[in-house]
Amino acid sequence: MEFQYKEMGHDAYAFVHEKDGQTLGEITWTLLGDVMVMDHTYVSPALRGNGVAKQLLDRSAQFAREKSFKMEAVCSYVVTAFNESDEYEDLKA
């Protein structure tokens, strides 16, 4: 699945999956210095259960590592993922 990087203004960013003009999945964050404050994850009901939220988080984690950023989990999905897996340990702010 392909995710587009979007600058949303006011230090807000996202990776988004769109089809036919509709947002089917997105993860958003606010950048505070070198910390990505992960504040929202959305997956369309049509795609739920297919691991799209994890793919969005993994793409964001890849971006954070490329930029030497840390991540702070605020969104409930990211909080749960951070608590249940150690694959993001190096990114925790």
C-alpha atoms as one frame of an Amber mdcrd trajectory, in Angstrom:
protein
   0.000   0.000   0.000   1.283   3.448  -0.895   1.278   6.364   1.544   1.711
  10.009   0.595   3.622  12.364   2.864   1.651  15.561   3.484   2.583  18.837
   5.105  -0.594  20.136   6.694   0.744  23.463   8.026   1.537  24.678  11.540
   4.101  21.894  12.090   1.454  19.222  11.348   2.221  16.328   8.997   0.714
  13.041   7.854   1.089   9.908   5.818  -2.140   9.339   3.924  -3.613   6.628
   1.704  -6.226   8.022  -0.671  -8.270   6.481  -3.442 -10.718   8.269  -5.712
 -10.400  11.421  -3.624 -11.270   9.671  -0.370  -8.950   9.262   2.593  -8.886
   5.571   3.441  -6.106   5.746   6.002  -3.927   8.320   7.705  -1.584   8.877
  10.583  -0.864  12.425  11.726   1.649  14.124  13.959   2.870  17.486  15.119
   6.592  18.058  14.979   8.000  19.614  18.151  11.727  20.044  17.634  12.925
  16.545  16.797   9.889  14.768  18.299   6.957  13.542  16.239   3.923  13.763
  18.537   1.737  11.023  17.057  -1.795  12.319  17.604  -4.201  10.510  15.257
  -4.592   7.294  13.281  -7.553   6.601  11.022  -8.425   3.608   8.848 -11.619
   3.426   6.805 -14.058   0.719   7.909 -13.583  -0.827   4.435  -9.894  -1.496
   5.202  -9.989  -2.314   8.916  -8.566  -5.662   9.915  -5.951  -5.607   7.136
  -3.030  -4.190   9.136  -3.271  -0.725   7.560  -2.814   1.110  10.870   0.400
  -0.836  11.517   1.605  -0.091   7.998   0.981   3.615   8.627   2.847   3.472
  11.937   5.711   1.515  10.352   6.008   4.084   7.547   6.070   6.871  10.147
   8.703   4.991  12.152  10.829   4.604   9.018  10.505   8.359   8.403  11.463
   9.105  12.020  14.578   6.927  11.754  15.579   8.538   8.442  15.312  11.998
  10.034  16.754  10.984  13.452  13.466  11.972  15.111  11.854  10.468  18.189
   8.150   9.681  18.534   5.766  10.468  21.362   2.627   8.331  21.467  -0.579
  10.294  22.093  -3.033   8.543  19.758  -4.513   5.428  21.386  -3.400   3.155
  18.526   0.233   4.300  18.775   0.178   4.089  22.589  -1.011   0.479  22.334
   1.544  -0.401  19.639   4.373   1.111  21.683   3.255  -0.816  24.792   2.799
  -4.150  23.032   5.959  -4.243  20.909   9.598  -3.409  21.428  10.194  -2.733
  17.714   9.711   0.997  18.350  11.899   1.229  21.507  14.580   3.233  19.718
  12.021   5.879  18.750  10.334   6.558  22.081  10.753  10.140  23.248
